[in-house]
Amino acid sequence: MKTAWDYTTLADAYLSRPDYSDSAIDELVALA
């Protein structure tokens, strides 16, 4: 079964989201 993924209708919500927290990114990188 092949699924067609189309997130076009969600693009505006994604573009309106807040930026990621710098401290959260730093913590993720520290775990790597």
PyMOL Python script that loads the backbone (N, CA, C, O; Angstrom):
from pymol import cmd

cmd.read_pdbstr("""\
ATOM      1  N   MET A   1       0.849  -1.181   0.000  1.00  0.00           N
ATOM      2  CA  MET A   1       0.000   0.000   0.000  1.00  0.00           C
ATOM      3  C   MET A   1       0.892   1.241   0.000  1.00  0.00           C
ATOM      4  O   MET A   1       1.760   1.391   0.860  1.00  0.00           O
ATOM      5  N   LYS A   2       0.676   2.108  -0.949  1.00  0.00           N
ATOM      6  CA  LYS A   2       1.447   3.340  -1.033  1.00  0.00           C
ATOM      7  C   LYS A   2       0.594   4.490  -0.500  1.00  0.00           C
ATOM      8  O   LYS A   2      -0.567   4.640  -0.881  1.00  0.00           O
ATOM      9  N   THR A   3       1.173   5.288   0.371  1.00  0.00           N
ATOM     10  CA  THR A   3       0.469   6.409   0.977  1.00  0.00           C
ATOM     11  C   THR A   3       1.008   7.714   0.414  1.00  0.00           C
ATOM     12  O   THR A   3       2.221   7.900   0.323  1.00  0.00           O
ATOM     13  N   ALA A   4       0.125   8.603   0.041  1.00  0.00           N
ATOM     14  CA  ALA A   4       0.530   9.930  -0.439  1.00  0.00           C
ATOM     15  C   ALA A   4       0.457  10.902   0.732  1.00  0.00           C
ATOM     16  O   ALA A   4      -0.623  11.180   1.254  1.00  0.00           O
ATOM     17  N   TRP A   5       1.616  11.414   1.139  1.00  0.00           N
ATOM     18  CA  TRP A   5       1.683  12.346   2.260  1.00  0.00           C
ATOM     19  C   TRP A   5       1.632  13.761   1.722  1.00  0.00           C
ATOM     20  O   TRP A   5       2.550  14.188   1.021  1.00  0.00           O
ATOM     21  N   ASP A   6       0.590  14.489   2.034  1.00  0.00           N
ATOM     22  CA  ASP A   6       0.453  15.873   1.583  1.00  0.00           C
ATOM     23  C   ASP A   6       0.128  16.750   2.791  1.00  0.00           C
ATOM     24  O   ASP A   6      -0.989  16.729   3.307  1.00  0.00           O
ATOM     25  N   TYR A   7       1.114  17.511   3.225  1.00  0.00           N
ATOM     26  CA  TYR A   7       0.958  18.372   4.395  1.00  0.00           C
ATOM     27  C   TYR A   7       0.706  19.827   4.012  1.00  0.00           C
ATOM     28  O   TYR A   7       0.879  20.724   4.837  1.00  0.00           O
ATOM     29  N   THR A   8       0.305  20.060   2.792  1.00  0.00           N
ATOM     30  CA  THR A   8       0.098  21.418   2.301  1.00  0.00           C
ATOM     31  C   THR A   8      -0.844  22.216   3.196  1.00  0.00           C
ATOM     32  O   THR A   8      -0.599  23.394   3.452  1.00  0.00           O
ATOM     33  N   THR A   9      -1.903  21.599   3.667  1.00  0.00           N
ATOM     34  CA  THR A   9      -2.881  22.325   4.483  1.00  0.00           C
ATOM     35  C   THR A   9      -2.334  22.680   5.861  1.00  0.00           C
ATOM     36  O   THR A   9      -2.896  23.535   6.546  1.00  0.00           O
ATOM     37  N   LEU A  10      -1.254  22.042   6.271  1.00  0.00           N
ATOM     38  CA  LEU A  10      -0.668  22.315   7.582  1.00  0.00           C
ATOM     39  C   LEU A  10       0.485  23.312   7.522  1.00  0.00           C
ATOM     40  O   LEU A  10       0.999  23.717   8.565  1.00  0.00           O
ATOM     41  N   ALA A  11       0.896  23.711   6.335  1.00  0.00           N
ATOM     42  CA  ALA A  11       2.080  24.560   6.179  1.00  0.00           C
ATOM     43  C   ALA A  11       1.945  25.888   6.919  1.00  0.00           C
ATOM     44  O   ALA A  11       2.898  26.323   7.565  1.00  0.00           O
ATOM     45  N   ASP A  12       0.805  26.533   6.844  1.00  0.00           N
ATOM     46  CA  ASP A  12       0.635  27.832   7.508  1.00  0.00           C
ATOM     47  C   ASP A  12       0.805  27.712   9.022  1.00  0.00           C
ATOM     48  O   ASP A  12       1.425  28.572   9.648  1.00  0.00           O
ATOM     49  N   ALA A  13       0.262  26.660   9.603  1.00  0.00           N
ATOM     50  CA  ALA A  13       0.406  26.457  11.051  1.00  0.00           C
ATOM     51  C   ALA A  13       1.869  26.228  11.412  1.00  0.00           C
ATOM     52  O   ALA A  13       2.344  26.728  12.432  1.00  0.00           O
ATOM     53  N   TYR A  14       2.576  25.483  10.591  1.00  0.00           N
ATOM     54  CA  TYR A  14       3.992  25.217  10.859  1.00  0.00           C
ATOM     55  C   TYR A  14       4.804  26.507  10.776  1.00  0.00           C
ATOM     56  O   TYR A  14       5.675  26.747  11.611  1.00  0.00           O
ATOM     57  N   LEU A  15       4.525  27.326   9.785  1.00  0.00           N
ATOM     58  CA  LEU A  15       5.271  28.572   9.615  1.00  0.00           C
ATOM     59  C   LEU A  15       4.962  29.576  10.721  1.00  0.00           C
ATOM     60  O   LEU A  15       5.759  30.479  10.976  1.00  0.00           O
ATOM     61  N   SER A  16       3.817  29.427  11.378  1.00  0.00           N
ATOM     62  CA  SER A  16       3.421  30.355  12.442  1.00  0.00           C
ATOM     63  C   SER A  16       3.891  29.910  13.824  1.00  0.00           C
ATOM     64  O   SER A  16       3.702  30.631  14.803  1.00  0.00           O
ATOM     65  N   ARG A  17       4.498  28.733  13.910  1.00  0.00           N
ATOM     66  CA  ARG A  17       4.928  28.213  15.209  1.00  0.00           C
ATOM     67  C   ARG A  17       6.069  29.049  15.775  1.00  0.00           C
ATOM     68  O   ARG A  17       6.811  29.673  15.016  1.00  0.00           O
ATOM     69  N   PRO A  18       6.218  29.070  17.087  1.00  0.00           N
ATOM     70  CA  PRO A  18       7.339  29.808  17.686  1.00  0.00           C
ATOM     71  C   PRO A  18       8.664  29.107  17.388  1.00  0.00           C
ATOM     72  O   PRO A  18       8.692  27.911  17.098  1.00  0.00           O
ATOM     73  N   ASP A  19       9.750  29.860  17.463  1.00  0.00           N
ATOM     74  CA  ASP A  19      11.074  29.287  17.269  1.00  0.00           C
ATOM     75  C   ASP A  19      11.386  28.309  18.395  1.00  0.00           C
ATOM     76  O   ASP A  19      10.834  28.403  19.492  1.00  0.00           O
ATOM     77  N   TYR A  20      12.266  27.385  18.105  1.00  0.00           N
ATOM     78  CA  TYR A  20      12.718  26.461  19.142  1.00  0.00           C
ATOM     79  C   TYR A  20      13.555  27.209  20.170  1.00  0.00           C
ATOM     80  O   TYR A  20      14.253  28.166  19.832  1.00  0.00           O
ATOM     81  N   SER A  21      13.486  26.784  21.396  1.00  0.00           N
ATOM     82  CA  SER A  21      14.246  27.377  22.485  1.00  0.00           C
ATOM     83  C   SER A  21      15.734  27.069  22.301  1.00  0.00           C
ATOM     84  O   SER A  21      16.109  25.917  22.081  1.00  0.00           O
ATOM     85  N   ASP A  22      16.576  28.098  22.392  1.00  0.00           N
ATOM     86  CA  ASP A  22      18.021  27.890  22.271  1.00  0.00           C
ATOM     87  C   ASP A  22      18.525  26.918  23.333  1.00  0.00           C
ATOM     88  O   ASP A  22      19.368  26.067  23.050  1.00  0.00           O
ATOM     89  N   SER A  23      18.011  27.043  24.551  1.00  0.00           N
ATOM     90  CA  SER A  23      18.475  26.150  25.620  1.00  0.00           C
ATOM     91  C   SER A  23      18.038  24.702  25.356  1.00  0.00           C
ATOM     92  O   SER A  23      18.768  23.769  25.691  1.00  0.00           O
ATOM     93  N   ALA A  24      16.873  24.510  24.771  1.00  0.00           N
ATOM     94  CA  ALA A  24      16.422  23.153  24.449  1.00  0.00           C
ATOM     95  C   ALA A  24      17.327  22.527  23.393  1.00  0.00           C
ATOM     96  O   ALA A  24      17.677  21.351  23.494  1.00  0.00           O
ATOM     97  N   ILE A  25      17.703  23.298  22.392  1.00  0.00           N
ATOM     98  CA  ILE A  25      18.613  22.798  21.356  1.00  0.00           C
ATOM     99  C   ILE A  25      19.964  22.452  21.974  1.00  0.00           C
ATOM    100  O   ILE A  25      20.547  21.414  21.662  1.00  0.00           O
ATOM    101  N   ASP A  26      20.458  23.321  22.847  1.00  0.00           N
ATOM    102  CA  ASP A  26      21.742  23.063  23.512  1.00  0.00           C
ATOM    103  C   ASP A  26      21.696  21.760  24.311  1.00  0.00           C
ATOM    104  O   ASP A  26      22.658  20.992  24.309  1.00  0.00           O
ATOM    105  N   GLU A  27      20.579  21.517  24.990  1.00  0.00           N
ATOM    106  CA  GLU A  27      20.447  20.290  25.779  1.00  0.00           C
ATOM    107  C   GLU A  27      20.413  19.052  24.886  1.00  0.00           C
ATOM    108  O   GLU A  27      21.000  18.025  25.226  1.00  0.00           O
ATOM    109  N   LEU A  28      19.730  19.145  23.751  1.00  0.00           N
ATOM    110  CA  LEU A  28      19.689  18.020  22.819  1.00  0.00           C
ATOM    111  C   LEU A  28      21.074  17.717  22.263  1.00  0.00           C
ATOM    112  O   LEU A  28      21.465  16.555  22.161  1.00  0.00           O
ATOM    113  N   VAL A  29      21.810  18.756  21.906  1.00  0.00           N
ATOM    114  CA  VAL A  29      23.156  18.570  21.361  1.00  0.00           C
ATOM    115  C   VAL A  29      24.074  17.967  22.421  1.00  0.00           C
ATOM    116  O   VAL A  29      24.933  17.143  22.106  1.00  0.00           O
ATOM    117  N   ALA A  30      23.897  18.371  23.655  1.00  0.00           N
ATOM    118  CA  ALA A  30      24.729  17.847  24.738  1.00  0.00           C
ATOM    119  C   ALA A  30      24.502  16.343  24.941  1.00  0.00           C
ATOM    120  O   ALA A  30      25.401  15.635  25.395  1.00  0.00           O
ATOM    121  N   LEU A  31      23.314  15.862  24.608  1.00  0.00           N
ATOM    122  CA  LEU A  31      23.005  14.442  24.758  1.00  0.00           C
ATOM    123  C   LEU A  31      23.622  13.589  23.654  1.00  0.00           C
ATOM    124  O   LEU A  31      23.816  12.386  23.828  1.00  0.00           O
ATOM    125  N   ALA A  32      23.923  14.205  22.536  1.00  0.00           N
ATOM    126  CA  ALA A  32      24.427  13.451  21.370  1.00  0.00           C
ATOM    127  C   ALA A  32      25.851  12.988  21.553  1.00  0.00           C
ATOM    128  O   ALA A  32      26.410  12.345  20.665  1.00  0.00           O
TER     129      ALA A  32
END
""", "prot")
cmd.dss("prot")
cmd.show_as("cartoon", "prot")
cmd.util.cbc("prot")
cmd.orient("prot")
